[in-house]
Amino acid sequence: MTDDRGRRDRIGRVITGVIKQAVADARADGVLLLAAERPESPLARAWCEAAVGKAWVISGAGSDALTVPVTVTHAGQRLLVAHPASKTTLLLMPVPAAGVYPLGDLYGSELLALAGEWQPPDSVRELAALAGGAEALDGALRRWAEERRPLPEALGVLSQPAADGVRLALDANRYARSSAHLVPKLTSRTVGIDLRE
């Protein structure tokens, strides 16, 4: 338990530092967090608040599908838009544009361990079920993204339907992945920074 807490604290320091700098670079006054109803969102919110004080949130039906600029003005303040998408989600499907994805270099199974819950979008949840769970899906994605194994080899541990689904999702989401804004770097290959195909 102490090791998990230490890991969470180390990750939090990196993420809060990146958020603080991103808010300064955007000349913003704070953060607006989309999709605040997701169970992993309190973790993202806590790190945003640790970085800049207060984080405004948008939740409820449709907040995960909003298309907003990367900064917005709310109550006379300029806010940097953040989204709590995991690396699993950023790899496999387009998400709303945001100035920063605080959880974007953490796989879904890691968020499950750090936040106690993880609620991926339906299409990612279906792929995880086909793969035999979030850990199996993330394991295949890690082999491809972090270990740089060829995609057929990385997906070879999955059932054929799961491998086909992941392959299609990765291919369909190539542009969205390459145009992601800021993701705090925690792994060897980070979406939007150095994960290029």
N, C-alpha and C positions, 0 to 999 in steps of 0.2 A: 504494500500500500504506500509506504514512504517513497519507494522508487517511482511509482506512478505519479505521486504528488510532485516529486522533484522534476520529473519529465514534463509534467503539465506546467510547472513554474518556469522551466527553461524555455519551453515553447512559447509561453505567454510573454516572456520578456522580449523575445525576437519579434513576435507579432505586434505587441504594443509599440515597440520602437519603430517598426515600419509604418504603422498607422499614424503615429505622432508625426513622423516625417512627411507622410503623404498628405496629411491635413495641412501642414505648414506649406508644402510645395503647392498645394491647390489654393493657398490663401483662404482656407475655409476656417470656420469657427467651431466646427464639430462634425459629427458623423450622423447620417441617416441610414439606418439598417433596415433593409427590405426583408420580407418573409420572416418576421419576428415570431411567428407562431410555430416554426419548426423547433423540435426539441433540442437541437444543437445550437439554436440561436442565442440562448442565455450565455453560453460560453463566448460566442462572438461579441455579444453586447458587453459582457464583463471586460473583455480585452479592449474593446473600443473605449469604454468609459475609463479604464485604467490609463489609456493613452491621452484622452482629451477631456475628461470630466464627464460630460453628459452626452448620451447617444439618443437621438430621437429614433423612433421605430415606426414601421408601417407593417401592419399584420392584417389578417383576415383574407377572405376569398379574393383571389386574384393578385395579391401582393407579390407573389412569386413570378407573375407573368407581366408585371409592369415594365413598360419601356420608358425609362427616364434618362436624362442626361447624367453624366458622372458627377456633376455638382448641381445642387438645387438651392433655392432660397426658401427658407421657412421661418416665419416669425421674425423677419428682418435679418436672419443669419444665413450665411453661405455654408452649406453642408456638403461634405463629401459622401457620395452614395456608396454603401457597402452591401454586400450580399454574402450570406453564410454558406455558399455552395462548397462542398468538399471537392477534393481532387478527383475522386471517383466521378462525381457529377460533372465537373468541368471537362473531364476527358470524354465523357460519353454523350453529353447533350448540351445544346445551347442553353444559356441562362440569361436572365436580364443583364443588360449592361450595367456595370458598376465601376466606380473609381478604384475600389479595392475589394478583394475577396479574402477576408481575414483567415478563413479556414481552408483556402484553396490549395494548400500544399499538404493537407492531411487527408489521407484516405478515409472513406466512410467507416471502415472497421476501427481505425484509430480514433475517430470521433466517438464511436460507440464506447470505447475504453475511456476516453477523456471526459466525455459529457454524460455518459450513462445511457444515452439514446442517440439514434441517428435516424432521420426520416428522409430517405431519398425520394426524388420525384418518382412517379409511377413507372415510367419506362426503365429507370435504373433499378427500381425495386424488382421489376419483372426479370431483368437480366441477372440480378443477384440470386433470385429464386432458381432460375435455370442453371446457374453456376453451382448451386449447392450452398449458397449463403454469401454474405458480404465478404467474409475472409477469403473464400475461394476466388471470388471475382477480383478482389483487390490483389490477391497473390498473382493472378495472371497479369493484371495491369502493371504491377510492380516489376515483374520479370521483363515486360516490354519497355516500360518507361525508365525505370531506374537501372536495371541490369543490361539494358540495350540488347536484349535477345531479339532475334527476328520474330515478327508477329506470329507466324505459324507455330514456332516453337513455344513462345510464351503462352499461347492459347491452347496448346496441345494437351494441357492437363484438364481442360474443360470438356464437357460433353459437346458433341457436334452442334446441337441446337444453340447452346450457350456460346460456343466459339463463333458461330456464324452471326449471332446477334451482336456480340461485342465487336466483331470485325466491321459489321455494317454501321454500328453506332460510331465507332472511331472514324470511319471513312466519312460519314455524313457530317460529323462535327469538326472536321479538320479546320475549316475557316474560322469557326467560332473560337476554337482553341488558340489559334495563332493570333487572334485579335483581342484576347483577354487583356484587361488592364492589369493593374498591380496585384501580384500574389506574393505574400511574404515567403521568402525562400527558406525551406527547411530540408529539402531533399536534393539529390544530385541533378535532377531535371525537373524544372518547375514550369507549369503551364504559363505561357505568355512571356517567359524569360529565356529559357534555354531548351525547352522541349519543342524541338523543331523536327518536322518530318521531311 
